[in-house]
C-alpha cells in the first residue's frame, strides 16, 4: 500500500478571555470543535483525492461519471 500525504491548514484558534470562562468544560469544547474542523477538512481532501484517482486510473467503462455537481453525505464528522 502506498503512502498518502495530505497537508491541511489548521483553523485559527482565538481565545477571548473576556467572553470565555476558562474551565475544563470550555477547554474540552474548544478541542472538540477544533478536531471536528480538522476532520472535516481532512475528509473533504481525502475524498477529492480518491475521486480524482478513480477518474484517472479506473478501467474505461467500469464506473459511471456522475459529474462534479455538489453532493451531500451524512458522516460522523458533522
Phi and psi restraints in degrees (range 20) as a CNS / XPLOR table:
assign (resid 1 and name C) (resid 2 and name N)
       (resid 2 and name CA) (resid 2 and name C) 1.0 -81.3 20.0 2
assign (resid 2 and name N) (resid 2 and name CA)
       (resid 2 and name C) (resid 3 and name N) 1.0 154.1 20.0 2
assign (resid 2 and name C) (resid 3 and name N)
       (resid 3 and name CA) (resid 3 and name C) 1.0 -79.4 20.0 2
assign (resid 3 and name N) (resid 3 and name CA)
       (resid 3 and name C) (resid 4 and name N) 1.0 143.7 20.0 2
assign (resid 3 and name C) (resid 4 and name N)
       (resid 4 and name CA) (resid 4 and name C) 1.0 -119.4 20.0 2
assign (resid 4 and name N) (resid 4 and name CA)
       (resid 4 and name C) (resid 5 and name N) 1.0 125.5 20.0 2
assign (resid 4 and name C) (resid 5 and name N)
       (resid 5 and name CA) (resid 5 and name C) 1.0 -112.7 20.0 2
assign (resid 5 and name N) (resid 5 and name CA)
       (resid 5 and name C) (resid 6 and name N) 1.0 124.9 20.0 2
assign (resid 5 and name C) (resid 6 and name N)
       (resid 6 and name CA) (resid 6 and name C) 1.0 -125.7 20.0 2
assign (resid 6 and name N) (resid 6 and name CA)
       (resid 6 and name C) (resid 7 and name N) 1.0 133.1 20.0 2
assign (resid 6 and name C) (resid 7 and name N)
       (resid 7 and name CA) (resid 7 and name C) 1.0 -114.8 20.0 2
assign (resid 7 and name N) (resid 7 and name CA)
       (resid 7 and name C) (resid 8 and name N) 1.0 127.0 20.0 2
assign (resid 7 and name C) (resid 8 and name N)
       (resid 8 and name CA) (resid 8 and name C) 1.0 -125.2 20.0 2
assign (resid 8 and name N) (resid 8 and name CA)
       (resid 8 and name C) (resid 9 and name N) 1.0 150.8 20.0 2
assign (resid 8 and name C) (resid 9 and name N)
       (resid 9 and name CA) (resid 9 and name C) 1.0 -91.4 20.0 2
assign (resid 9 and name N) (resid 9 and name CA)
       (resid 9 and name C) (resid 10 and name N) 1.0 125.2 20.0 2
assign (resid 9 and name C) (resid 10 and name N)
       (resid 10 and name CA) (resid 10 and name C) 1.0 -70.3 20.0 2
assign (resid 10 and name N) (resid 10 and name CA)
       (resid 10 and name C) (resid 11 and name N) 1.0 141.9 20.0 2
assign (resid 10 and name C) (resid 11 and name N)
       (resid 11 and name CA) (resid 11 and name C) 1.0 -67.2 20.0 2
assign (resid 11 and name N) (resid 11 and name CA)
       (resid 11 and name C) (resid 12 and name N) 1.0 151.5 20.0 2
assign (resid 11 and name C) (resid 12 and name N)
       (resid 12 and name CA) (resid 12 and name C) 1.0 -68.0 20.0 2
assign (resid 12 and name N) (resid 12 and name CA)
       (resid 12 and name C) (resid 13 and name N) 1.0 141.7 20.0 2
assign (resid 12 and name C) (resid 13 and name N)
       (resid 13 and name CA) (resid 13 and name C) 1.0 -119.6 20.0 2
assign (resid 13 and name N) (resid 13 and name CA)
       (resid 13 and name C) (resid 14 and name N) 1.0 113.4 20.0 2
assign (resid 13 and name C) (resid 14 and name N)
       (resid 14 and name CA) (resid 14 and name C) 1.0 -119.2 20.0 2
assign (resid 14 and name N) (resid 14 and name CA)
       (resid 14 and name C) (resid 15 and name N) 1.0 124.8 20.0 2
assign (resid 14 and name C) (resid 15 and name N)
       (resid 15 and name CA) (resid 15 and name C) 1.0 -107.4 20.0 2
assign (resid 15 and name N) (resid 15 and name CA)
       (resid 15 and name C) (resid 16 and name N) 1.0 122.1 20.0 2
assign (resid 15 and name C) (resid 16 and name N)
       (resid 16 and name CA) (resid 16 and name C) 1.0 -105.0 20.0 2
assign (resid 16 and name N) (resid 16 and name CA)
       (resid 16 and name C) (resid 17 and name N) 1.0 105.6 20.0 2
assign (resid 16 and name C) (resid 17 and name N)
       (resid 17 and name CA) (resid 17 and name C) 1.0 -63.2 20.0 2
assign (resid 17 and name N) (resid 17 and name CA)
       (resid 17 and name C) (resid 18 and name N) 1.0 -22.8 20.0 2
assign (resid 17 and name C) (resid 18 and name N)
       (resid 18 and name CA) (resid 18 and name C) 1.0 -74.2 20.0 2
assign (resid 18 and name N) (resid 18 and name CA)
       (resid 18 and name C) (resid 19 and name N) 1.0 -31.4 20.0 2
assign (resid 18 and name C) (resid 19 and name N)
       (resid 19 and name CA) (resid 19 and name C) 1.0 -93.3 20.0 2
assign (resid 19 and name N) (resid 19 and name CA)
       (resid 19 and name C) (resid 20 and name N) 1.0 -31.9 20.0 2
assign (resid 19 and name C) (resid 20 and name N)
       (resid 20 and name CA) (resid 20 and name C) 1.0 -113.2 20.0 2
assign (resid 20 and name N) (resid 20 and name CA)
       (resid 20 and name C) (resid 21 and name N) 1.0 122.7 20.0 2
assign (resid 20 and name C) (resid 21 and name N)
       (resid 21 and name CA) (resid 21 and name C) 1.0 -80.3 20.0 2
assign (resid 21 and name N) (resid 21 and name CA)
       (resid 21 and name C) (resid 22 and name N) 1.0 122.4 20.0 2
assign (resid 21 and name C) (resid 22 and name N)
       (resid 22 and name CA) (resid 22 and name C) 1.0 -76.8 20.0 2
assign (resid 22 and name N) (resid 22 and name CA)
       (resid 22 and name C) (resid 23 and name N) 1.0 113.0 20.0 2
assign (resid 22 and name C) (resid 23 and name N)
       (resid 23 and name CA) (resid 23 and name C) 1.0 -149.3 20.0 2
assign (resid 23 and name N) (resid 23 and name CA)
       (resid 23 and name C) (resid 24 and name N) 1.0 176.2 20.0 2
assign (resid 23 and name C) (resid 24 and name N)
       (resid 24 and name CA) (resid 24 and name C) 1.0 -61.4 20.0 2
assign (resid 24 and name N) (resid 24 and name CA)
       (resid 24 and name C) (resid 25 and name N) 1.0 -41.2 20.0 2
assign (resid 24 and name C) (resid 25 and name N)
       (resid 25 and name CA) (resid 25 and name C) 1.0 -60.8 20.0 2
assign (resid 25 and name N) (resid 25 and name CA)
       (resid 25 and name C) (resid 26 and name N) 1.0 -48.1 20.0 2
assign (resid 25 and name C) (resid 26 and name N)
       (resid 26 and name CA) (resid 26 and name C) 1.0 -67.7 20.0 2
assign (resid 26 and name N) (resid 26 and name CA)
       (resid 26 and name C) (resid 27 and name N) 1.0 -37.2 20.0 2
assign (resid 26 and name C) (resid 27 and name N)
       (resid 27 and name CA) (resid 27 and name C) 1.0 -63.9 20.0 2
assign (resid 27 and name N) (resid 27 and name CA)
       (resid 27 and name C) (resid 28 and name N) 1.0 -41.1 20.0 2
assign (resid 27 and name C) (resid 28 and name N)
       (resid 28 and name CA) (resid 28 and name C) 1.0 -63.2 20.0 2
assign (resid 28 and name N) (resid 28 and name CA)
       (resid 28 and name C) (resid 29 and name N) 1.0 -41.1 20.0 2
assign (resid 28 and name C) (resid 29 and name N)
       (resid 29 and name CA) (resid 29 and name C) 1.0 -65.2 20.0 2
assign (resid 29 and name N) (resid 29 and name CA)
       (resid 29 and name C) (resid 30 and name N) 1.0 -41.2 20.0 2
assign (resid 29 and name C) (resid 30 and name N)
       (resid 30 and name CA) (resid 30 and name C) 1.0 -62.7 20.0 2
assign (resid 30 and name N) (resid 30 and name CA)
       (resid 30 and name C) (resid 31 and name N) 1.0 -45.5 20.0 2
assign (resid 30 and name C) (resid 31 and name N)
       (resid 31 and name CA) (resid 31 and name C) 1.0 -66.3 20.0 2
assign (resid 31 and name N) (resid 31 and name CA)
       (resid 31 and name C) (resid 32 and name N) 1.0 -40.9 20.0 2
assign (resid 31 and name C) (resid 32 and name N)
       (resid 32 and name CA) (resid 32 and name C) 1.0 -61.2 20.0 2
assign (resid 32 and name N) (resid 32 and name CA)
       (resid 32 and name C) (resid 33 and name N) 1.0 -47.0 20.0 2
assign (resid 32 and name C) (resid 33 and name N)
       (resid 33 and name CA) (resid 33 and name C) 1.0 -62.2 20.0 2
assign (resid 33 and name N) (resid 33 and name CA)
       (resid 33 and name C) (resid 34 and name N) 1.0 -41.1 20.0 2
assign (resid 33 and name C) (resid 34 and name N)
       (resid 34 and name CA) (resid 34 and name C) 1.0 -65.2 20.0 2
assign (resid 34 and name N) (resid 34 and name CA)
       (resid 34 and name C) (resid 35 and name N) 1.0 -45.6 20.0 2
assign (resid 34 and name C) (resid 35 and name N)
       (resid 35 and name CA) (resid 35 and name C) 1.0 -67.8 20.0 2
assign (resid 35 and name N) (resid 35 and name CA)
       (resid 35 and name C) (resid 36 and name N) 1.0 -31.7 20.0 2
assign (resid 35 and name C) (resid 36 and name N)
       (resid 36 and name CA) (resid 36 and name C) 1.0 -64.8 20.0 2
assign (resid 36 and name N) (resid 36 and name CA)
       (resid 36 and name C) (resid 37 and name N) 1.0 -43.9 20.0 2
assign (resid 36 and name C) (resid 37 and name N)
       (resid 37 and name CA) (resid 37 and name C) 1.0 -64.5 20.0 2
assign (resid 37 and name N) (resid 37 and name CA)
       (resid 37 and name C) (resid 38 and name N) 1.0 -40.7 20.0 2
assign (resid 37 and name C) (resid 38 and name N)
       (resid 38 and name CA) (resid 38 and name C) 1.0 -63.3 20.0 2
assign (resid 38 and name N) (resid 38 and name CA)
       (resid 38 and name C) (resid 39 and name N) 1.0 -44.0 20.0 2
assign (resid 38 and name C) (resid 39 and name N)
       (resid 39 and name CA) (resid 39 and name C) 1.0 -61.4 20.0 2
assign (resid 39 and name N) (resid 39 and name CA)
       (resid 39 and name C) (resid 40 and name N) 1.0 -40.5 20.0 2
assign (resid 39 and name C) (resid 40 and name N)
       (resid 40 and name CA) (resid 40 and name C) 1.0 -62.2 20.0 2
assign (resid 40 and name N) (resid 40 and name CA)
       (resid 40 and name C) (resid 41 and name N) 1.0 -47.0 20.0 2
assign (resid 40 and name C) (resid 41 and name N)
       (resid 41 and name CA) (resid 41 and name C) 1.0 -64.4 20.0 2
assign (resid 41 and name N) (resid 41 and name CA)
       (resid 41 and name C) (resid 42 and name N) 1.0 -42.3 20.0 2
assign (resid 41 and name C) (resid 42 and name N)
       (resid 42 and name CA) (resid 42 and name C) 1.0 -65.5 20.0 2
assign (resid 42 and name N) (resid 42 and name CA)
       (resid 42 and name C) (resid 43 and name N) 1.0 -45.3 20.0 2
assign (resid 42 and name C) (resid 43 and name N)
       (resid 43 and name CA) (resid 43 and name C) 1.0 -61.8 20.0 2
assign (resid 43 and name N) (resid 43 and name CA)
       (resid 43 and name C) (resid 44 and name N) 1.0 -43.3 20.0 2
assign (resid 43 and name C) (resid 44 and name N)
       (resid 44 and name CA) (resid 44 and name C) 1.0 -60.6 20.0 2
assign (resid 44 and name N) (resid 44 and name CA)
       (resid 44 and name C) (resid 45 and name N) 1.0 -46.0 20.0 2
assign (resid 44 and name C) (resid 45 and name N)
       (resid 45 and name CA) (resid 45 and name C) 1.0 -65.0 20.0 2
assign (resid 45 and name N) (resid 45 and name CA)
       (resid 45 and name C) (resid 46 and name N) 1.0 -44.7 20.0 2
assign (resid 45 and name C) (resid 46 and name N)
       (resid 46 and name CA) (resid 46 and name C) 1.0 -64.7 20.0 2
assign (resid 46 and name N) (resid 46 and name CA)
       (resid 46 and name C) (resid 47 and name N) 1.0 -41.0 20.0 2
assign (resid 46 and name C) (resid 47 and name N)
       (resid 47 and name CA) (resid 47 and name C) 1.0 -64.3 20.0 2
assign (resid 47 and name N) (resid 47 and name CA)
       (resid 47 and name C) (resid 48 and name N) 1.0 -36.2 20.0 2
assign (resid 47 and name C) (resid 48 and name N)
       (resid 48 and name CA) (resid 48 and name C) 1.0 -66.1 20.0 2
assign (resid 48 and name N) (resid 48 and name CA)
       (resid 48 and name C) (resid 49 and name N) 1.0 -41.5 20.0 2
assign (resid 48 and name C) (resid 49 and name N)
       (resid 49 and name CA) (resid 49 and name C) 1.0 -63.2 20.0 2
assign (resid 49 and name N) (resid 49 and name CA)
       (resid 49 and name C) (resid 50 and name N) 1.0 -45.3 20.0 2
assign (resid 49 and name C) (resid 50 and name N)
       (resid 50 and name CA) (resid 50 and name C) 1.0 -62.3 20.0 2
assign (resid 50 and name N) (resid 50 and name CA)
       (resid 50 and name C) (resid 51 and name N) 1.0 -44.0 20.0 2
assign (resid 50 and name C) (resid 51 and name N)
       (resid 51 and name CA) (resid 51 and name C) 1.0 -61.3 20.0 2
assign (resid 51 and name N) (resid 51 and name CA)
       (resid 51 and name C) (resid 52 and name N) 1.0 -44.9 20.0 2
assign (resid 51 and name C) (resid 52 and name N)
       (resid 52 and name CA) (resid 52 and name C) 1.0 -63.0 20.0 2
assign (resid 52 and name N) (resid 52 and name CA)
       (resid 52 and name C) (resid 53 and name N) 1.0 -41.4 20.0 2
assign (resid 52 and name C) (resid 53 and name N)
       (resid 53 and name CA) (resid 53 and name C) 1.0 -65.6 20.0 2
assign (resid 53 and name N) (resid 53 and name CA)
       (resid 53 and name C) (resid 54 and name N) 1.0 -43.4 20.0 2
assign (resid 53 and name C) (resid 54 and name N)
       (resid 54 and name CA) (resid 54 and name C) 1.0 -60.3 20.0 2
assign (resid 54 and name N) (resid 54 and name CA)
       (resid 54 and name C) (resid 55 and name N) 1.0 -38.9 20.0 2
assign (resid 54 and name C) (resid 55 and name N)
       (resid 55 and name CA) (resid 55 and name C) 1.0 -66.3 20.0 2
assign (resid 55 and name N) (resid 55 and name CA)
       (resid 55 and name C) (resid 56 and name N) 1.0 -38.1 20.0 2
assign (resid 55 and name C) (resid 56 and name N)
       (resid 56 and name CA) (resid 56 and name C) 1.0 -92.9 20.0 2
assign (resid 56 and name N) (resid 56 and name CA)
       (resid 56 and name C) (resid 57 and name N) 1.0 -29.9 20.0 2
assign (resid 56 and name C) (resid 57 and name N)
       (resid 57 and name CA) (resid 57 and name C) 1.0 -105.5 20.0 2
assign (resid 57 and name N) (resid 57 and name CA)
       (resid 57 and name C) (resid 58 and name N) 1.0 -10.3 20.0 2
assign (resid 57 and name C) (resid 58 and name N)
       (resid 58 and name CA) (resid 58 and name C) 1.0 -77.5 20.0 2
assign (resid 58 and name N) (resid 58 and name CA)
       (resid 58 and name C) (resid 59 and name N) 1.0 153.9 20.0 2
assign (resid 58 and name C) (resid 59 and name N)
       (resid 59 and name CA) (resid 59 and name C) 1.0 -67.2 20.0 2
assign (resid 59 and name N) (resid 59 and name CA)
       (resid 59 and name C) (resid 60 and name N) 1.0 135.0 20.0 2
assign (resid 59 and name C) (resid 60 and name N)
       (resid 60 and name CA) (resid 60 and name C) 1.0 -57.2 20.0 2
assign (resid 60 and name N) (resid 60 and name CA)
       (resid 60 and name C) (resid 61 and name N) 1.0 129.0 20.0 2
assign (resid 60 and name C) (resid 61 and name N)
       (resid 61 and name CA) (resid 61 and name C) 1.0 90.2 20.0 2
assign (resid 61 and name N) (resid 61 and name CA)
       (resid 61 and name C) (resid 62 and name N) 1.0 -8.7 20.0 2
assign (resid 61 and name C) (resid 62 and name N)
       (resid 62 and name CA) (resid 62 and name C) 1.0 -82.1 20.0 2
assign (resid 62 and name N) (resid 62 and name CA)
       (resid 62 and name C) (resid 63 and name N) 1.0 -24.4 20.0 2
assign (resid 62 and name C) (resid 63 and name N)
       (resid 63 and name CA) (resid 63 and name C) 1.0 -126.8 20.0 2
assign (resid 63 and name N) (resid 63 and name CA)
       (resid 63 and name C) (resid 64 and name N) 1.0 153.2 20.0 2
assign (resid 63 and name C) (resid 64 and name N)
       (resid 64 and name CA) (resid 64 and name C) 1.0 -105.2 20.0 2
assign (resid 64 and name N) (resid 64 and name CA)
       (resid 64 and name C) (resid 65 and name N) 1.0 125.6 20.0 2
assign (resid 64 and name C) (resid 65 and name N)
       (resid 65 and name CA) (resid 65 and name C) 1.0 -75.7 20.0 2
assign (resid 65 and name N) (resid 65 and name CA)
       (resid 65 and name C) (resid 66 and name N) 1.0 118.6 20.0 2
assign (resid 65 and name C) (resid 66 and name N)
       (resid 66 and name CA) (resid 66 and name C) 1.0 -91.0 20.0 2
assign (resid 66 and name N) (resid 66 and name CA)
       (resid 66 and name C) (resid 67 and name N) 1.0 -3.1 20.0 2
assign (resid 66 and name C) (resid 67 and name N)
       (resid 67 and name CA) (resid 67 and name C) 1.0 90.2 20.0 2
assign (resid 67 and name N) (resid 67 and name CA)
       (resid 67 and name C) (resid 68 and name N) 1.0 178.2 20.0 2
assign (resid 67 and name C) (resid 68 and name N)
       (resid 68 and name CA) (resid 68 and name C) 1.0 -105.0 20.0 2
assign (resid 68 and name N) (resid 68 and name CA)
       (resid 68 and name C) (resid 69 and name N) 1.0 20.9 20.0 2
assign (resid 68 and name C) (resid 69 and name N)
       (resid 69 and name CA) (resid 69 and name C) 1.0 -72.2 20.0 2
assign (resid 69 and name N) (resid 69 and name CA)
       (resid 69 and name C) (resid 70 and name N) 1.0 159.9 20.0 2
assign (resid 69 and name C) (resid 70 and name N)
       (resid 70 and name CA) (resid 70 and name C) 1.0 -64.5 20.0 2
assign (resid 70 and name N) (resid 70 and name CA)
       (resid 70 and name C) (resid 71 and name N) 1.0 135.4 20.0 2
assign (resid 70 and name C) (resid 71 and name N)
       (resid 71 and name CA) (resid 71 and name C) 1.0 -131.0 20.0 2
assign (resid 71 and name N) (resid 71 and name CA)
       (resid 71 and name C) (resid 72 and name N) 1.0 157.0 20.0 2
assign (resid 71 and name C) (resid 72 and name N)
       (resid 72 and name CA) (resid 72 and name C) 1.0 -119.8 20.0 2
assign (resid 72 and name N) (resid 72 and name CA)
       (resid 72 and name C) (resid 73 and name N) 1.0 142.7 20.0 2
assign (resid 72 and name C) (resid 73 and name N)
       (resid 73 and name CA) (resid 73 and name C) 1.0 -130.8 20.0 2
assign (resid 73 and name N) (resid 73 and name CA)
       (resid 73 and name C) (resid 74 and name N) 1.0 144.8 20.0 2
assign (resid 73 and name C) (resid 74 and name N)
       (resid 74 and name CA) (resid 74 and name C) 1.0 -94.0 20.0 2
assign (resid 74 and name N) (resid 74 and name CA)
       (resid 74 and name C) (resid 75 and name N) 1.0 121.6 20.0 2
assign (resid 74 and name C) (resid 75 and name N)
       (resid 75 and name CA) (resid 75 and name C) 1.0 -132.6 20.0 2
assign (resid 75 and name N) (resid 75 and name CA)
       (resid 75 and name C) (resid 76 and name N) 1.0 174.7 20.0 2
assign (resid 75 and name C) (resid 76 and name N)
       (resid 76 and name CA) (resid 76 and name C) 1.0 -83.0 20.0 2
assign (resid 76 and name N) (resid 76 and name CA)
       (resid 76 and name C) (resid 77 and name N) 1.0 -2.2 20.0 2
assign (resid 76 and name C) (resid 77 and name N)
       (resid 77 and name CA) (resid 77 and name C) 1.0 -106.8 20.0 2
assign (resid 77 and name N) (resid 77 and name CA)
       (resid 77 and name C) (resid 78 and name N) 1.0 87.9 20.0 2
